[in-house]
């Protein structure tokens, strides 16, 4: 089969006296049959390229499937009279959500199971299903959940009566994917957030369950650079309504016990001030960056928001991310020394929870009762499977109550994890995490997959993945570069990798790759780069800047047509992200963004092998970005290396929804990469 060559239709963008030619702009029109035809041609070419690798693909897939446990049960979490959990059976694509009624954890084995939501049954014959959020009413008799079947960010609320097992008549469309539904304490009302025509969450509504009367609009976020999310305080007293942008927050409160009362403003927005609100006793707890780059904790009375006092002294070496109140004690979650941390507040100071390994990730399990005597903490590392600790709140004693099952033989002592530090070109030390089988380097440099993200302040943390074990057993090294633009080292790490500091993200990634080569971990013929979404921008920009460092690059759903997207306010998320990337309507921002935009910097030169993916229904990075990029690369690159574009025609940003379908996609990616790196 011939390599697909897209037609060219002359089109120019002109702004600030600068002209950009864009012969593939026509691909934006999804209704144009030529667009789907081109994507299908690329898919056909992809299948032809992958056909000789079917044996390897199947071998990798079967190796990962062999690691799927016969049964996989999440630790039950107590909420009132019930313990809630999810479970997978061996052959199931989706989880089953269930509960048991028991007085305490020791009686769970004797309690009968009640299934509250079976996603396998819900999916039916559909190829795609996402249930992104579930919320129980206070009496735990009704379940509101969000469902989507096309991969977009427009979800639908359904309400299930857990006593009858039937759906109620309530059905609400255009609800945002995340943090968008909460109950009043009486269970009579649902509060929810809907999106506008560009899928920006901006409307807060109140719905009376069972009523056919129009829902009440409580708040509209009119600033197009802000988005709206809601969440309930840990004690259930308030629903926080957060209008947030990259740089600024404004929080309002809904009294969940008095759902018809007016919405209260906590603190009006001031550019550059981020804050979040919790409730404890008679106080509001406010985590804010005002005069505190890495955030400080203050409190004020619920009767007077203006008078505030510090709860603990500010420490710039600790990046505080959220406060978690229980009935008798406060916990703080954040980062220090490049790792996630949990602290308790003792005598107006923070006491850090201590763990055995030097590299790990912590989280506080969601859905726990406010008055529970225990706090469930999730722990994992590159070598330790997901482990749940029960922390007795009164005494601080920790007990392991659950460790995720690893199917097949697994001996952690056969593998090695380490934290390394690469020196970037400006002298900054960049952290990276590596995991590999101890014998991987016995014969010199090894095949290595380097991943990164580095945007939005999102941190790349060490996590255990049983499906990675068959790949490690082939002698492949996995490394994650924690480049600037994330928050691994604190808020400044994010600030130093955004807008006019964005080039630091790309330079860090390149310098990490050079470090790994110089230190003998790998070679230019054995290294692959992988990144998704904004991480796809990362590796896409690197392919232009220093593509010769890599044998193969894998940009997944990559954000690569930066200027065209950020100039178009009709595209979802554009206006929300001007503080992240810059607003190219400003000439200085435009010129800086143009300096790294992958689509605008394709050159007539050699590129590594490229394996690029997208989703036709992706609302976050439109399919036309990678499609246009691939079309331009095909006409300009001067090498004979393989370039493929795989478009998921029935999904969005996150690819396939079923876990076995996800493993098939992963196996194809590995087979392509291993073929290029020479991995047997």
JONORWO-V401635 format. One record per backbone hydrogen bond with DSSP energy under -1.0 kcal/mol. CO is the residue of the C=O (numbers start at 1). NH is the residue of the N-H. E is the energy in kcal/mol with one decimal. If there is no record, write none. Layout:
# JONORWO-V401635
{{CO,NH,E} {CO,NH,E}}
This chain:
# JONORWO-V401635
{{11,22,-3.4} {13,20,-2.8} {15,18,-2.3} {18,15,-1.9} {20,13,-2.6} {22,25,-1.6} {23,9,-2.5} {24,27,-1.8} {25,28,-1.8} {26,29,-1.6} {28,30,-1.3} {29,32,-1.6} {32,35,-1.8} {33,37,-2.2} {34,38,-2.2} {35,39,-2.4} {36,40,-2.5} {37,41,-2.1} {38,42,-2.4} {39,43,-2.2} {40,44,-2.5} {41,45,-2.4} {42,46,-2.6} {43,47,-2.5} {44,48,-2.0} {45,49,-2.5} {46,50,-2.3} {47,51,-1.4} {50,53,-1.5} {51,54,-1.7} {53,57,-3.0} {54,58,-3.0} {55,59,-2.3} {56,60,-2.6} {57,61,-2.8} {58,62,-2.9} {59,63,-2.0} {60,64,-1.9} {61,65,-2.9} {62,66,-2.1} {64,67,-1.5} {65,68,-2.0} {70,90,-1.8} {72,88,-2.6} {77,84,-2.9} {78,369,-1.4} {79,82,-1.6} {81,102,-1.5} {82,79,-3.1} {83,100,-2.1} {84,77,-3.0} {85,98,-2.7} {86,74,-3.0} {87,96,-2.8} {88,72,-2.7} {89,92,-1.7} {93,659,-2.0} {95,119,-1.6} {96,87,-2.3} {97,116,-2.3} {97,117,-1.9} {98,85,-2.3} {99,114,-2.5} {100,83,-2.8} {104,107,-1.5} {105,108,-1.5} {108,111,-1.2} {114,99,-1.9} {117,97,-3.3} {118,122,-2.2} {119,123,-2.4} {120,124,-1.3} {123,126,-2.0} {130,148,-2.0} {133,146,-2.2} {135,144,-3.2} {137,140,-1.7} {141,162,-2.5} {142,137,-1.9} {143,160,-3.1} {144,135,-3.1} {145,158,-2.3} {147,156,-2.2} {148,130,-2.4} {155,175,-2.7} {156,147,-2.0} {157,172,-1.5} {158,145,-2.4} {159,168,-3.2} {160,143,-2.5} {161,165,-2.8} {166,161,-3.2} {172,157,-3.1} {174,195,-2.3} {175,155,-3.1} {179,230,-2.8} {180,193,-1.6} {182,191,-3.2} {184,187,-1.2} {188,209,-2.5} {189,184,-2.3} {190,207,-3.2} {191,182,-2.2} {192,205,-3.0} {193,176,-2.2} {194,202,-2.2} {194,203,-1.7} {196,199,-2.0} {200,196,-1.7} {201,228,-2.3} {202,221,-3.1} {203,194,-1.9} {204,218,-2.8} {204,219,-1.4} {205,192,-1.9} {206,216,-2.3} {207,190,-2.8} {208,211,-2.1} {216,206,-2.2} {219,204,-2.9} {223,226,-2.0} {227,244,-2.9} {229,242,-2.8} {231,240,-3.2} {233,236,-2.1} {237,256,-1.6} {238,233,-2.8} {239,254,-2.5} {240,231,-1.8} {241,252,-2.3} {242,229,-1.9} {243,250,-1.8} {244,227,-2.5} {248,245,-3.0} {250,243,-3.1} {251,266,-2.8} {252,241,-2.9} {253,264,-2.6} {254,239,-2.6} {254,256,-1.0} {255,258,-1.2} {256,185,-2.4} {258,261,-2.3} {264,253,-2.9} {270,273,-2.5} {273,249,-2.2} {274,289,-1.9} {276,287,-2.1} {278,285,-2.5} {280,283,-2.4} {282,302,-2.0} {283,280,-2.7} {284,300,-1.8} {285,278,-2.5} {286,298,-2.7} {287,276,-1.8} {288,296,-2.7} {289,292,-2.2} {292,295,-2.3} {294,320,-2.2} {296,288,-2.4} {297,311,-2.7} {298,286,-3.1} {299,309,-2.1} {300,284,-3.2} {309,299,-2.3} {315,318,-2.0} {319,335,-2.4} {322,333,-3.0} {324,331,-2.0} {329,326,-2.6} {330,345,-1.5} {331,324,-3.7} {332,343,-2.8} {333,321,-2.7} {333,322,-1.8} {334,341,-3.0} {335,319,-2.7} {336,339,-2.0} {339,336,-2.3} {341,334,-2.3} {342,353,-2.7} {343,332,-2.7} {344,351,-2.7} {346,349,-1.1} {349,346,-2.9} {351,344,-2.4} {361,380,-1.7} {363,378,-3.1} {369,372,-1.2} {370,327,-2.2} {373,393,-2.2} {375,391,-2.7} {376,365,-1.9} {377,389,-2.9} {378,363,-1.7} {379,387,-3.2} {380,361,-2.9} {384,381,-1.9} {386,404,-3.0} {387,379,-2.7} {388,401,-2.7} {388,402,-1.2} {389,377,-2.5} {390,399,-1.4} {391,375,-2.4} {392,396,-3.3} {397,392,-2.8} {399,390,-3.2} {402,388,-3.1} {411,414,-2.7} {412,415,-2.0} {414,438,-2.4} {416,436,-2.1} {418,434,-2.5} {420,432,-2.2} {422,430,-3.5} {424,427,-2.4} {428,424,-3.2} {430,422,-2.7} {431,482,-2.2} {432,420,-2.9} {433,480,-2.5} {434,418,-2.1} {435,478,-2.3} {436,416,-2.9} {437,440,-2.5} {439,442,-1.7} {441,444,-1.6} {447,477,-2.7} {448,528,-2.7} {449,479,-2.5} {450,530,-2.4} {451,481,-2.9} {455,458,-2.3} {465,468,-1.7} {466,469,-1.1} {468,472,-2.4} {469,473,-2.4} {471,474,-1.1} {471,476,-1.4} {472,475,-2.1} {477,449,-2.7} {478,435,-2.1} {479,451,-2.5} {480,433,-2.1} {481,483,-1.6} {483,486,-1.4} {485,457,-2.3} {487,490,-1.7} {491,495,-2.3} {492,496,-2.2} {493,485,-1.9} {494,497,-2.1} {498,501,-2.9} {499,502,-1.6} {501,504,-1.8} {502,505,-1.6} {503,507,-2.8} {504,508,-2.8} {505,509,-1.8} {506,510,-2.3} {507,511,-2.8} {508,512,-2.3} {509,513,-2.1} {510,514,-2.3} {511,515,-2.2} {512,516,-2.4} {513,517,-1.9} {514,518,-3.1} {515,519,-2.4} {516,521,-2.1} {516,522,-1.1} {517,520,-1.3} {521,446,-2.9} {523,526,-1.6} {526,448,-2.7} {527,551,-2.5} {527,552,-1.1} {528,450,-3.2} {529,554,-3.3} {530,452,-1.1} {531,556,-2.7} {532,535,-2.7} {533,537,-1.5} {533,559,-1.7} {534,538,-1.9} {535,539,-2.3} {536,540,-2.2} {537,541,-3.1} {538,542,-2.0} {539,543,-1.7} {541,545,-2.3} {542,546,-3.1} {546,549,-1.9} {547,550,-1.8} {551,609,-2.0} {552,529,-2.0} {553,611,-2.0} {554,531,-2.2} {555,613,-1.5} {556,533,-2.8} {558,560,-1.1} {560,599,-2.5} {561,565,-2.1} {562,566,-2.5} {563,567,-1.3} {565,568,-1.3} {568,571,-1.3} {571,574,-1.7} {574,577,-1.5} {577,581,-2.4} {578,582,-1.5} {580,499,-2.6} {583,586,-2.7} {586,590,-2.8} {587,591,-2.6} {588,592,-1.9} {589,593,-2.8} {590,594,-2.5} {591,595,-1.1} {593,596,-1.3} {593,597,-1.9} {603,605,-1.6} {605,638,-1.9} {609,553,-2.9} {610,644,-2.3} {612,646,-2.8} {614,648,-2.7} {615,618,-1.7} {622,625,-1.8} {623,627,-1.9} {624,628,-2.8} {625,629,-2.1} {626,630,-2.7} {627,631,-2.2} {628,632,-2.4} {629,633,-2.7} {630,634,-2.5} {631,635,-1.1} {632,636,-1.3} {633,637,-2.7} {642,610,-2.8} {644,612,-2.3} {646,614,-2.0} {648,616,-2.5} {651,617,-2.4} {652,655,-1.3} {658,662,-2.2} {659,663,-1.9} {660,664,-1.9} {661,665,-2.0} {662,666,-2.2} {663,667,-2.5} {664,668,-1.9} {665,669,-1.9} {666,670,-2.5} {667,671,-2.5} {668,672,-2.2} {669,673,-2.4} {670,674,-3.2} {671,675,-1.9} {672,676,-1.5} {673,677,-2.3} {674,678,-1.3} {674,679,-2.1}}
